[in-house]
Every structure is written in C-alpha cells, then in structure tokens.
Amino acid sequence: MSKNKLVWVSFVLTLLAIGAAWADELPRARPEDLGFSAQRLDYIDEFYANEVKSGRMAGIVTLVARHGKIVHFGAVGYADVEKKRKMETDTIFRLYSMTKPVTATALMMLYQEGRFQLTDPVAKYIPAFSDLKVLHNPAGPLDDTGPMEHPPTIQDLLRHTAGFTHGLGTDFYDSQYTQANVFGLDVPLAEMVSKLAKIPLRYQPGTRFVYSVGPDIQARLVEILSGMSFDNFLQKRVFEPLQMQDAGFWLPADKAKRLATVHWMKDGKLIPLDEAHGHPEGGVLYEPWSVNSYTVDHKRKGGSFGLVATTEDYWRFAQMLLNGGQLNGIRLLSPQIVQYMTRDHLGTRERDWLAPGLGFGLGLAVMNDPAAAGYVASAGSYFWSGAAATDFWIDPKEDMVVVAMTQHLGVPGLNSETLRPQLLALIYSALLE
C-alpha cells in the first residue's frame, strides 16, 4: 500500500473513531437552557457531601435529565467507606427492587406481541398455580386454608394484587418462603415457582395491594412465553438495544471492582455489610451471602431483585419509558402501552403500606395526589425504588428523569422513602421554568 493510501486510511479510521466517541457521549445541556438554576443543581452535590461528612451516608450518585438531556450528573462520597474508594459516576449498584420495572417492561413487550392477555389466569401458563390455597385469616395458622375465590391473573401479578407477599421479612408467614429456600442463589425460576405453588396465598387474589414476589413469577412467564431464559431475554431485548452496558445479574472480575459496597450502621458508624463486619436484622436481603453474591453467576435470575447497573444504565431505561417506549430510534414499547402501565390500576382496593396519594400501575408506583403524598412532584409521575436506597423518578409533565443510587441497608433515616422526598425537594426547587 502506498504512503498516500496509508495516510488516507489512517485519516478515515481516526474520523470513524471520533464519530464513535461522539455517538457514545451522553446528551448534555446547560441547566439554564432547560429551565434549571445551575446553582441549585450544584447544591445537590453540596448537600450530600455534607451528609457524607457527617457520617450519615457513604456516597451517592445523582442524575437529572430534562427533554432527553442531562443537566446534572454528580458523584459524592465513597463507594466503600472503609477502603476510601471514591464514588464515581460509573460505579455499579445493586438495584434490588428497581429490577421490578425492568421485569414488567419485559413482560409487557410480550403482551404487545399478542403472547397473552392481562386477564389470563397465571395457571394457564403455569399449571402448578391452578389449585392454590388461601389462608382464612392472614394472621392465622398456615394450615387453616380455603380455596381461591378466583384465580390470580397476570394483571394481578403486575400490580401486586395476586395474594402473595414478598417473603423477605421475618414474620411467621414470610418464614415459609425462607424455609422453602424460595430465594436460594442456586434456585432457578422454574424451581422457584414450583416452591411458591406449595405455599398458601395470604390474601384472596384481586382484593388488595400487597407488595409481593409477583415479579419473579412474571420473569418465569417471560421464559415460558419467549422460549428464552429471563437473563438472556433482558440482555438481547432490553440491555443491548438500550446500550445498558453494565446491566445484568452478575459481574465478571473486570467490572466487579466498580461495584459499590453495601453499608450499614453499627454503633453510629457506617461499615460494610459482610461476614467480617456483621449485618443488621431484616431477612434474606440483609444476609451477607445475599448482599455479596453478585460476582458469581448463580442460577437465580429473579424478577423481583437481582440486577446490577450503573446510574447511566438506569437513566437509559427510564428515558425510554419517558419517551413513550423508545430511545435513540430503538422502540421497546408503544406509547399506548407505556401510558397503560403508568396509570393507577388499583382503584379502591385496600393497599398494604402504599403511602397516601400514591397508586400502582403495572410494575411502577404512580403519583395521584402530591398534596396527599406530602412532597413536591407532578401528578402523573411514576417511579420505584430499591432496598439499598436507590430510586428513580419520571415526570412526564416536566419531561424529566431523576435517578439516585446509593448502597445502604439498615441505616436509620436513609432509605428510599426518606431519600425520594428529600431529593425531589432539591430538584424541583432548582426547576425555574
């Protein structure tokens, strides 16, 4: 090849590399151009830096986007307090229950393909659920049961009205899930649902909202309806199209070093949650074997919890929903399906611990009345959170996405229910137009 041709090829390759780099860059904008006070957005990092300095928080990553462009993306504090490993914007987090909206999205992708109807009984696809028993008294003996008044539907699974609980607590009923090893690391979804079918429902299907293990059954339905393992479906149909590069159920060695440590509070001091430092009481999620299992490819690939991701990864997922089911020309859901998912599906049903002013759609909570909820937001916003104080918020009225990531369990005053209103107060006060 001649020297001139070599120069030309080198020039073209350089242009292609630059173009690829530009394509991978996050869309950003000056806060003032999108109606924000830059000073107020900067205060978010200042506020949480003080929380870190006071010892109330190890670290946090926050992201705010409006009109599809990021106006704030900050990392504060430590991913590991003991090792003084700094929090970075590409730190990877355990999502815990922020896995659930991803699961619901996967199942609704199959719904729009005509694979099932929301009114279908779950037993149509999982025959083991055809003869579930129900406790006569939710607080009564486990052997005092009766028949279902009607079978749980797929819609019941998506809106947590199927009669299951989550099984992650420590009361007499949740202990049945533990004894059956429902959440064992080497229990695949097919085996998990077989175990669940042997445990009586706590409530009659369709009667009340009770936060539950329903998303794990949704994940099994994804496997049955698609013919793919749940993790493979997510990788091929969700993560790769959305360029969620670090999302998944486990981390290889080259990524594990970016995984944040889960912290808990002991004697007023934040320490790692592991075998060496102990753990707070609270069920399966607080056990060191569960918290620190994300660097091994276990058989459990659940729909209720188990995913890891970066803040950017989850922003891509959330932005897709806000965009009516598409991101960068790749469509996962239709706008009508997203609208249907993000409306309140509970009606007048009783609600277990769901705060006033809130409803629940298909895989996501919905803000019905901000005044009743007691914190600033727009009606029609939708969101969810994770056990380790992770949170995301989508506001269609303001065309805004918020993602916040920390890793804390058993820290007084630091959970999603306290972090969310605090963070939204900081963000909405920065929104001037």
Rosetta blueprint (number, residue, H / E / L):
1 M L
2 S L
3 K H
4 N H
5 K H
6 L H
7 V H
8 W H
9 V H
10 S H
11 F H
12 V H
13 L H
14 T H
15 L H
16 L H
17 A H
18 I H
19 G H
20 A H
21 A H
22 W H
23 A H
24 D H
25 E L
26 L L
27 P L
28 R E
29 A L
30 R L
31 P H
32 E H
33 D H
34 L H
35 G L
36 F E
37 S L
38 A H
39 Q H
40 R H
41 L H
42 D H
43 Y H
44 I H
45 D H
46 E H
47 F H
48 Y H
49 A H
50 N H
51 E H
52 V H
53 K H
54 S H
55 G L
56 R L
57 M L
58 A L
59 G E
60 I E
61 V E
62 T E
63 L E
64 V E
65 A E
66 R E
67 H L
68 G L
69 K E
70 I E
71 V E
72 H E
73 F E
74 G E
75 A E
76 V E
77 G E
78 Y E
79 A E
80 D E
81 V L
82 E L
83 K L
84 K L
85 R E
86 K E
87 M L
88 E L
89 T L
90 D L
91 T L
92 I E
93 F E
94 R E
95 L L
96 Y H
97 S H
98 M H
99 T H
100 K H
101 P H
102 V H
103 T H
104 A H
105 T H
106 A H
107 L H
108 M H
109 M H
110 L H
111 Y H
112 Q L
113 E L
114 G L
115 R L
116 F L
117 Q L
118 L L
119 T L
120 D L
121 P E
122 V H
123 A H
124 K H
125 Y L
126 I L
127 P H
128 A H
129 F H
130 S L
131 D L
132 L L
133 K E
134 V E
135 L E
136 H L
137 N L
138 P L
139 A L
140 G L
141 P L
142 L L
143 D L
144 D L
145 T E
146 G E
147 P E
148 M L
149 E L
150 H L
151 P L
152 P L
153 T E
154 I H
155 Q H
156 D H
157 L H
158 L H
159 R H
160 H L
161 T L
162 A L
163 G L
164 F L
165 T L
166 H L
167 G L
168 L L
169 G L
170 T L
171 D L
172 F L
173 Y L
174 D H
175 S H
176 Q H
177 Y H
178 T H
179 Q H
180 A L
181 N L
182 V L
183 F L
184 G L
185 L L
186 D L
187 V L
188 P L
189 L H
190 A H
191 E H
192 M H
193 V H
194 S H
195 K H
196 L H
197 A L
198 K L
199 I L
200 P L
201 L E
202 R L
203 Y L
204 Q L
205 P L
206 G L
207 T L
208 R E
209 F E
210 V L
211 Y L
212 S L
213 V L
214 G H
215 P H
216 D H
217 I H
218 Q H
219 A H
220 R H
221 L H
222 V H
223 E H
224 I H
225 L H
226 S H
227 G L
228 M L
229 S L
230 F H
231 D H
232 N H
233 F H
234 L H
235 Q H
236 K H
237 R H
238 V H
239 F H
240 E H
241 P H
242 L H
243 Q L
244 M L
245 Q L
246 D L
247 A L
248 G E
249 F L
250 W L
251 L L
252 P L
253 A H
254 D H
255 K H
256 A H
257 K L
258 R L
259 L E
260 A L
261 T L
262 V L
263 H E
264 W E
265 M E
266 K E
267 D L
268 G L
269 K E
270 L E
271 I E
272 P E
273 L L
274 D E
275 E L
276 A L
277 H L
278 G E
279 H L
280 P L
281 E L
282 G L
283 G L
284 V H
285 L H
286 Y H
287 E L
288 P H
289 W H
290 S H
291 V H
292 N L
293 S L
294 Y L
295 T L
296 V L
297 D L
298 H L
299 K L
300 R L
301 K L
302 G L
303 G L
304 S L
305 F L
306 G L
307 L L
308 V E
309 A E
310 T E
311 T H
312 E H
313 D H
314 Y H
315 W H
316 R H
317 F H
318 A H
319 Q H
320 M H
321 L H
322 L H
323 N L
324 G L
325 G L
326 Q E
327 L E
328 N L
329 G L
330 I E
331 R E
332 L L
333 L L
334 S L
335 P H
336 Q H
337 I H
338 V H
339 Q H
340 Y H
341 M H
342 T L
343 R L
344 D L
345 H L
346 L L
347 G L
348 T L
349 R L
350 E E
351 R E
352 D L
353 W L
354 L L
355 A L
356 P L
357 G L
358 L E
359 G E
360 F E
361 G L
362 L L
363 G L
364 L L
365 A E
366 V E
367 M E
368 N L
369 D L
370 P H
371 A H
372 A H
373 A H
374 G L
375 Y L
376 V L
377 A L
378 S L
379 A L
380 G L
381 S L
382 Y E
383 F E
384 W E
385 S E
386 G E
387 A L
388 A L
389 A L
390 T E
391 D E
392 F E
393 W E
394 I E
395 D E
396 P L
397 K L
398 E L
399 D L
400 M E
401 V E
402 V E
403 V E
404 A E
405 M E
406 T L
407 Q L
408 H E
409 L L
410 G L
411 V L
412 P L
413 G L
414 L L
415 N L
416 S H
417 E H
418 T H
419 L H
420 R H
421 P H
422 Q H
423 L H
424 L H
425 A H
426 L H
427 I H
428 Y H
429 S L
430 A L
431 L E
432 L L
433 E L
